[in-house]
Amino acid sequence: MNQRKTRRQVGITSSEYVSKICDLLPSNEGRQSMIYWLIRAYGIDSACEYVIPIERSTPADLKKFHDAKFVDVLLERRPNVDSDAINADELLLGRNLRSFKDSSKTRKSVGSMAIQNIRDAIAQKVFNSDTDDSDPDSDSDSDNDEVGISEDEKRQQRYSSHTLVSALDKYLDTFGLKYDCVVFPFLSDYVQLVAGSTISTANYLIKNSKLKDVETQSVGINWYGGRHHCHKSKAAGFCYVNDIVLGINTLRTFYPRVFYLDLDLHHGDGVETAFKFSSKVVTCSVHRFDVGFYPGSGSKTEKGKYLNIPTKKGLSDKGLENIIKSIIAPILKDFSPSVVVLQLGSDGLALDEHKMWNFTIRGFARNVMTIVDSLTCPIMILGGGGYNNSETAKFCTYMTNSLLNTPVAGFDVDEVENDSIPEHPSLDDYEKDGYKFWTNENTLATKMADENDEEYLKEIENRVIAEWFD
């Protein structure tokens, strides 16, 4: 791909509060704060030209793509569930806010009366919970005293309770809110903030483009986003909202042609389905494909609509480089997008628990930069999968630094003598790494065999290129 030297203006979403809400996601507990704090520890957020305020999305925003009933279920307040969060008291403080940028401003923006009301409500809830506990040794009657109730009536009560629970489970399952997408504390806030983070990033790019500075390329980074499996009316694959679709639809209000590239280990099925019949949005997904591997889709390509590049186990940095140069580059050039959206899930890293691909942090970032450097149009960068929290945080930090006009010095493993991670609130999470950014394990790929040999990659190239240019 041709390398173009274009000045970039980099904006990034960054909020301690939003990070704490995203930490509650069961599949990635605690991950978002690790990303947030590691980027801050190196001063990379300060090196970005702009910190993008995250505007909380509204129900109306969500319903521009998602089914109204699905949105209503997602946004239902569940006080009993929310109270299970360790820091529920603190998280409730943000419910009255519309915009999020950093924790200090968040707390100052909430009036003292509102804070006191919230604290009083929580205290009352705890008090009621404590006083409602019955004393097994007490002789006093209670509302739940079963004296005088026959065995048939007791069985009927148990049956009714079981029926109610079963009905609720079935109802939630209708919207995918079971198994891999269970209801968790502050789900409504999570959905609104994740969607809002990507919509806010899209608006940042649009605002910059309206300035018509052709000498500057705008890049918006949003590691909170990238939930590519959620469908119009159903959660799936740890994804409760499709912020990507909402973000792309926002971009479409200004940019005529959108190219979406998904480099997550898993097929971006939710995004592909949403734009399957659009000639103005092309989706391209590079992913692991095999029988029984989630989500089990993504083997076909259709010109002008969507591309799929299915890979086998062990895809390496070099293999991805070949795919980018031989398939993605010529199609990008042919489509000539007005804006590009990159989903950079970290579950393809060699140390991810899936152990399906074999990317290194540096190699993955280098391949992404090959794409970025070939473009002059605006680019939105999103997160996604990644189930080794420390490695995901390191990749997001390294990738953000790579996108800067003047990267923070001393980051490359070949130049670092003392690569100890700076002191910050999440430092203990790197104990297993010896508090180091680079380790013997993450500087090199593993010994996993790459089943994507030259012959297979050429076969994929010929098929996808033929389907696209036919």
Helices and strands as residue ranges (DSSP letters): E 7-13, H 16-22, G 26-28, H 31-41, H 44-47, E 50-52, E 54-55, H 59-62, H 68-74, H 79-82, H 88-92, G 93-96, E 99-100, H 103-109, H 112-132, H 151-174, G 179-181, H 187-209, E 216-222, H 243-251, E 258-262, H 269-274, E 281-288, E 306-311, H 317-323, I 324-328, H 329-335, E 339-343, H 361-373, E 379-382, H 389-403, G 427-433, H 454-469
